[in-house]
């Protein structure tokens, strides 16, 4: 993102907003969506860096300290590998008013996550120790440290780097060298206790990283206008990684009963790890797939009747359903599975066949678990190896009837 130079004459025309997403004393940007873009860039760090090999573990915990309006949490909750999202802020009223933004959408019930996700908002100070934040993979502190007074700033590294000691920490703060590009040179927010230039931030960050055995890289968001490249990014960012062999946090005896934060909001998302959700998803997909195969089988019978004059008594092979929509590997898996078949007026679809279709193949079930979950919801064959339905229903449309 780049910025135009803001002057007194064009402030009202362009609609200026601060990095706190509101008009503040003496600071304006020509970018109403700047904070949103900053947060998106932060969330991209989380994805692109992948925290080493931890992304494959699919059980990640992420906390945003000074979460404010919870915008970053809303961006991060889409990632399927995260199972715990925590926000901490000193403003309890803001947490209460923004908690509902983190509730699951209707689509997240219709298409549930593979893994559980719990989102919790805590009221508390970032310089207080709470053992519920130990062992996290990522902690973000977006536009936070400049709000801390000197005493709290001194305690901040002890708590975040020393006590919590996550695998990755992302800290962003205003770059004061960028401030002269604004019409009034002052602090960007009335609550800011300081604003550092790049040398000051990097000196502090390197000292903290060395003390607590982290590595750090520097970047930023908000490119300056042409001709002012020397001032650097509008917001500077430090990305810290705990070095291998770094302290994983305090010993177990130090972790107990340090619950100083007040839980303000918590919500759990529907996921396929929850049996009731898994069963609903499984039964719905099975019924849909069986019905599609049944109708396709009836269509095949009609075509065979028109072509040969007789209907095969027991067709052994039902054609694969819309195989052109599948990848070659999916086609091979389906074609190599047991075929649907008829016995008299009954139509059978083997469970192994159903499990070969992509939307069922992705579910965390094998044939035995599938049989158990389906037992009281659908009709199974006598040996439990296939779903059994009537080949014909009264509502079926038969072209020969018209």
N, C-alpha and C positions, 0 to 999 in steps of 0.2 A: 504494500500500500504506500502511495506517495501523497504528499501534502502540497497545497498551494500556500503561498504566504498570505496570512490573514492581516488585514488592515482595518482601521477604524471604519473606513468607508464601505467595506464589503461585508462586515460582520452580519448585518441583518439580512442581506441578500442570500447568503450561502447557507444559513442555518447552522450555527456552530455549536458543537457539543464538546464537553470535556471528556477525558479518559475515564471519568466516573459515570459517563452516560447522562450527564446533566450539566446545565450551565453553572459554572463556579466562578468565584471572584478572580478576575484577572487572567483567565486562561480559556482559549477557544481553539477548536480544531475544525478544519473543513472535512469532517469525516464522521457522520453520525454513527456509523457502524464500526468505528475503530476498535472499541473494546470487544465487540463480538468477533472481529477479525483476529484480534490478539489472542483471544481464548481459543479460537479455532486453530491458530498456529501452535499454541501450547498443546492442544490435544493431538496435533499431528506429530509433535515430538514423541508423544507416548506411543504412537503407532510406528513411526519410522525407525525409532531407536529400538523398539521391541524389548527393551530391558534384557538384552542378551538372549538367552534361551528360555527365559521365564514365560514368554508369550505362549509357548507350547504347553505350559502346565495348565492353562485354562482354569486358574483358581487365584486370580489376582485381586489385591486389595489396594484401593487408591483413596487418598484423603486430600481434600482441598482446604487449607487453612486460610481463614478470612474469606469464606466462600460467598459472603454477601447475598446477591440475588440468585445464587445457585446456577448461573448460566454455564459455567464450566462443567458442573456435574451433569447438567442436561446433555451436554455434548459428549461426555465420556460414557454415559450409560448405554450408548448404542453398541459398544464394543463387547462381543460375546464372551471374551476371556475374563472380563471383570465380574467378580461375584460379590464384592463388598465395596460400596462407595460411601464415604463419610465426608460431611462438611462440618466445619467448625467456624463459629463467628461469635463475636462479643455482643452483637446486636440481636437479642432474642426476638424482638418484635419483627425484625426483617426475616428471620428464619421462619417464624410462624406464618407470615404472609406469603412466603415463597415456597413453602413445602409442597403445596398442591401441584406445582409445576413438575414435580418429580414423580407423580403418580403414573401408573401404567396407562397407556392409551388403549382404546378399544382394539386396535390392530395387534397389540401385544398380548391380548387374550385370544384373538383369532389365530395368530401365529406365534405361539409361545417360544421363549428362548430355550436353547439346549440346556443351559446351566442356570442355577439359581442366581438371583441378584437381590441383594438387600441394600437399601439406601437409608442412611441415618443422618440426621442433622443434630449437632450438639451445640448447646450454648456454653461458651467458655472462652478463656484467654489462651492464645497460642503459646504463652510462656508458662502455662501450667502443665504438669505431667499427668497424663491419663493413660493407664496401661492398655486401654482398649484400642489404642492406635499403634501398639507395638507390632513389629513384623510386617509392616506394609511394604508393598513393592514400589509405590510412587507417592510422594507428597508434593503438592503444588502450593506455592505462596505467590499469588498473582496480585501485584500492586499492594503489597502488605507491609513490607518492612519500613517503608517511609512513614507509616502511621504509628510506629513504636517510638516511645521516648528513650532516652539514653540507657536507663536501667533495664527496660524491657528488651532493647536491642542487644544488650550484653548477655541477657539470659536466653535469648532466642536460639543461638547456635547450641547452647548446652542442652536445650530441650529437643530441638528438631534433629540436629546432627548427632549429638551425644547420647541422648536417652532413646528417642524413637528410632533413629538410625535406619531409615528405609534404604532400599536398594538404589533409588533415584529420587532426586529432589530438583524441582524447577522453581526458580525465584525470578520474578520480574520486578522492575522498579523504574520510575521515570529517569530519563537521561537529561540532566540539567543543561547540558550543552545545547540541547535542542530548543530550550526555552526562549532565547532571543528571537526566534522565528515567529513568536506570537506577539500581539500588539502591546501587551503589558508584561514585563518581565517580573514574575513573582512565583511563589509556589503554586503548583497546579491545583491544589485543593487546600481549603482552609484548615483541614485536619492534618496536613503533612507536617511532620516535625523536621524534615530535612529532605533534600533532593540531591543525589550524588551525580557527579560527572563520571565519565567512563573509568578514569584512573582510580577514583575513590571506590567505586563499586568493585572493580576488579581486584584492587588491593585487599579489600575486606573479604571478598569471596575466596581468594587464594589463601589468605591466612586461615579462614575457617576450614577450607578443604584440607590444608596441610595438617591442621590440628586434629581433625577427626578422620583422617585417612580416606579422603574422597579425591576424585579427579574432577575438574571443572572445565567446561567449554563455554564460550561467550558468543552470543548472537543477539538478535533483537527483531522488533517489528516496527513498522512505520518509517519508510524511507523519506529522507528530506527532499525538498525540491531541488531542481537542477541549479547548480552553482553553490549549493550549501552542503555538499556531500561530506565536508570535513567535520560536521557536527555529529555524525553518526545517527543511529536509529532513535526514533522518538522514545521508545521503551526498550531498555536493555534487559537482557535475559541471561541468567547463569544456569547451566544444566550440569548438575552434580551426579556422579556415579560413585557408589561406595566401592573402594578397591577390594580385590580379592584378599581375604585374610583380615579385612576390616572388622571391627567389633560389630556383631549382629544386634547389639543392644544389651541392656542390663541383665544380670543373672535373674533366674526365676524368683529367688527370694525377694528381689526388689520390685517385681511386677505385680504382686498381689495387692488388691484392695486400694488401688490408686484410681478410683473412679470419681474424678472431680467434676467432670462435665455433666451437664443436665441434658438428657435426651429430649428434644423438642418435637421431632417428627421421625417416623420410621415407616418404611413400606417394603413389602416383599413382592417381587414380580412372579407371575406364573411361569413355570418352566417344566420341561420334560423330566426333570428330576423328581417332580412331585407326582405321586402315583395317580391321583385323580385327574390331573392335567394330561398325563401320559395316556391314561385309559381313554379319556374323551377324544384325544387326537387320534389314537389308534383305531378306535371303533368307527369314528367318522370317516377316516381314510379307507378302512376296510370295506365299509358299506358302499362307499362311493366307487371304489375300484371293482368290487364284485358286481355292482349294478351296471357299470360300463361294459364289463366283460360279458355279462348276461345278454345285454342288448346287442352287442356285437355278434354274439353267438347266434341269436335269433335272426339277425340280418344275414348271416352266412347260410343259415338253413333256408331262408327264403330264396337266396340267390341259387343255392344248389337245387332247390325244387323247380325253379324256373328253367334252369339249365339242363337238368337230367330227367325231370319229370317225376322223380321220387325223392323222398326225404331220407337221408341215411338214418338208420335206427339209433346207432350209437357213435356219433362222430368222435374220433379220438383226439382230434387236434382243433382247438379253438384258435383262431388267428390272433397274433399279438396285437395289442392295442396301441395304435398310433406310434409304432416303433420309429417312424421318421423323426419324432420329436426328441429322441433319446440319443445319447452319445454311443459310440461303437461299443464301449465297455458295458454300458447299461443294456444295450440290445443283446449282447452276448450273455449277460447274466440272466436276463429274462428268458431268452430262447433256450438256455440250458437248464431251466427250472422245470418242475413237473407241470404238465399242461392241464388246463381246465377240462372237465369231462362231464358227460351226462349219464345218469342211470334212471331210466324211465322218465318221469316228469320232473326229476330233480337235477339241478345244476350244481356242480361242485368246483370250487376253486381251492387248490392246495395252499396251505399256509406258506410253504416254501416259495410258491409262485408269487403270492402277495408280497412277501418280503423282498422279492427281487425288484419290485418297482421302486423308483427313486424316493418317492415321498414316504414310503414305508421303510425302505432300506436305511434311511437316515435315523430312524427312531432307535433308541437304545434298548432293543429287545431282540431275543433269539426266538426260535420256534416255540420252545417250552414256555417262555414268559408270555409270548403272544397268546398261546392257547389259554393260559391261566387268566389273562386280562379279558379275553373275549368270551369266556365260558358262560357268563350270566347275561350277555348282551346280544349274542348272535347264535344261530343254530349251527352246530358243528357235526361233522360226520361221526359215525359210531366209534371210530378209532381216534377222533380228535385231530386228524391230519388235514382237514379241509373245511372250508365254510360251505354250508349247504343252504340253497334257496330253491324256491319253485322256479322252474324254467320259464313258465308263463304266468303272467298276472292279468287280472281282469282289465287293468288300465292300459295294457300294452296296445299300441297302434299297429294293426295288421293291414297292409295295403290291399290284400285280397278281399277284405270285408267291404270295400267301397267300389 
